[in-house]
Amino acid sequence: MSIHKKWSKYSRRNILKEPDNYGVYEIGDIETGAILYMGEGKIRSSLLLHSPDGGRAKQVSVIGTSIVGEYGYRYELTGTREKAKHRRHNMLTEFRRSYGSLPRCNQVVTPGERVYF
């Protein structure tokens, strides 16, 4: 089950306002609602790590290809790292069950690796 919150625009200004507590997050295309990546960790720190320049660029690429549309993110706090890992696992399992595959950028990520948008 995905996070049922409105997308926030992926910008450094917005991300810096977010809490740096453990939780799960999704990064996606605001226009289409397509979820591109599901992650877990400290929210603010994790979101900033997804962009090599800390979220300053407006147009960036994912694994060598650009994504059309505006990036967005949404998150859910879990309280602990363990709960975040468990919640992310459940989200990915449900996504795969619903759509037949993982979100695009979760398909190419190995454990501990960050995806840059």
Backbone torsions as a table, in degrees:
resi	resn	phi	psi	omega
1	MET	NA	129.3	-179.6
2	SER	-78.9	176.2	179.6
3	ILE	-81.7	126.0	-177.1
4	HIS	-98.4	71.8	176.0
5	LYS	-135.7	161.2	176.1
6	LYS	-68.7	143.7	176.8
7	TRP	-67.9	139.7	169.1
8	SER	-103.0	143.0	179.3
9	LYS	-64.6	132.5	-179.4
10	TYR	-75.7	96.1	177.1
11	SER	-142.7	152.2	179.2
12	ARG	-55.9	-43.7	-178.9
13	ARG	-57.8	-46.2	-179.8
14	ASN	-68.7	-44.1	-176.8
15	ILE	-62.9	-38.2	-179.8
16	LEU	-64.1	-17.7	178.0
17	LYS	-84.2	-12.6	-175.2
18	GLU	-80.7	154.9	178.2
19	PRO	-70.0	153.9	176.8
20	ASP	-106.3	50.2	178.0
21	ASN	-106.7	161.2	-178.8
22	TYR	-67.1	140.8	178.0
23	GLY	-176.2	-169.7	176.6
24	VAL	-116.9	155.2	-179.7
25	TYR	-147.6	159.2	174.9
26	GLU	-125.8	142.3	172.1
27	ILE	-117.5	133.3	-176.4
28	GLY	-155.9	-175.2	179.0
29	ASP	-92.7	116.7	-177.2
30	ILE	-61.2	-41.0	-175.4
31	GLU	-65.2	-43.6	-175.8
32	THR	-97.9	-19.3	-176.0
33	GLY	80.2	5.3	-178.9
34	ALA	-68.4	126.7	176.5
35	ILE	-83.0	123.3	-178.2
36	LEU	-99.6	-28.6	-177.4
37	TYR	-155.5	141.0	173.1
38	MET	-119.3	127.4	-177.9
39	GLY	-135.4	176.9	177.8
40	GLU	-145.0	155.9	179.2
41	GLY	144.0	-165.1	173.9
42	LYS	-72.7	123.4	-167.5
43	ILE	-55.1	-61.3	-175.9
44	ARG	-59.5	-49.3	-178.4
45	SER	-60.6	-44.4	-178.3
46	SER	-65.0	-44.7	-179.3
47	LEU	-63.5	-39.8	178.7
48	LEU	-66.1	-32.5	-179.6
49	LEU	-69.7	-17.1	-178.1
50	HIS	-76.3	-7.1	177.5
51	SER	-126.0	123.4	-176.7
52	PRO	-55.0	-27.4	179.9
53	ASP	-100.7	17.5	178.2
54	GLY	74.3	22.8	177.1
55	GLY	88.9	14.5	-178.3
56	ARG	-79.7	-33.4	-176.8
57	ALA	-74.4	145.1	177.9
58	LYS	-88.1	-37.3	177.5
59	GLN	-115.3	125.3	-179.5
60	VAL	-137.2	175.2	-178.6
61	SER	-121.5	159.4	177.7
62	VAL	-122.3	117.4	176.7
63	ILE	48.1	46.8	174.4
64	GLY	81.9	-2.3	178.7
65	THR	-125.9	143.3	179.2
66	SER	-85.7	152.2	179.0
67	ILE	-109.9	130.5	-179.0
68	VAL	-76.9	140.3	176.7
69	GLY	107.2	-175.9	-177.8
70	GLU	-102.0	131.8	177.7
71	TYR	-72.6	147.2	174.7
72	GLY	-142.0	167.7	176.3
73	TYR	-143.8	157.7	171.9
74	ARG	-149.6	155.6	-174.7
75	TYR	-147.0	168.2	178.1
76	GLU	-143.2	126.8	178.5
77	LEU	-78.5	143.2	-179.6
78	THR	-118.5	-18.6	179.4
79	GLY	98.9	-47.8	-178.2
80	THR	-131.1	161.0	178.1
81	ARG	-63.3	-42.2	-179.2
82	GLU	-62.2	-43.2	178.1
83	LYS	-65.4	-36.0	178.3
84	ALA	-64.2	-45.3	179.5
85	LYS	-61.6	-43.2	179.9
86	HIS	-64.9	-44.1	-179.4
87	ARG	-63.6	-43.1	178.5
88	ARG	-61.5	-44.8	178.3
89	HIS	-56.3	-46.1	179.7
90	ASN	-64.5	-39.7	178.7
91	MET	-63.0	-45.2	-179.9
92	LEU	-65.5	-39.7	178.0
93	THR	-62.0	-45.6	179.9
94	GLU	-66.0	-40.2	178.5
95	PHE	-61.3	-46.8	179.6
96	ARG	-62.2	-40.7	179.1
97	ARG	-63.7	-40.0	-177.3
98	SER	-76.6	-38.3	-171.5
99	TYR	-114.6	-4.3	177.2
100	GLY	84.5	-3.9	177.7
101	SER	-158.9	171.2	176.6
102	LEU	-80.1	163.9	172.6
103	PRO	-54.7	149.6	-173.0
104	ARG	-45.1	-48.9	-175.4
105	CYS	-85.6	-12.4	172.3
106	ASN	-78.4	-17.6	-178.8
107	GLN	-71.8	-23.8	-173.7
108	VAL	-113.3	5.1	-175.4
109	VAL	-98.8	134.4	173.9
110	THR	-96.3	157.2	-178.4
111	PRO	-53.5	133.8	178.3
112	GLY	86.0	-7.0	-178.6
113	GLU	-91.3	146.3	176.8
114	ARG	-101.1	148.2	175.8
115	VAL	-102.5	129.0	-180.0
116	TYR	-100.1	127.7	179.6
117	PHE	-105.1	NA	NA
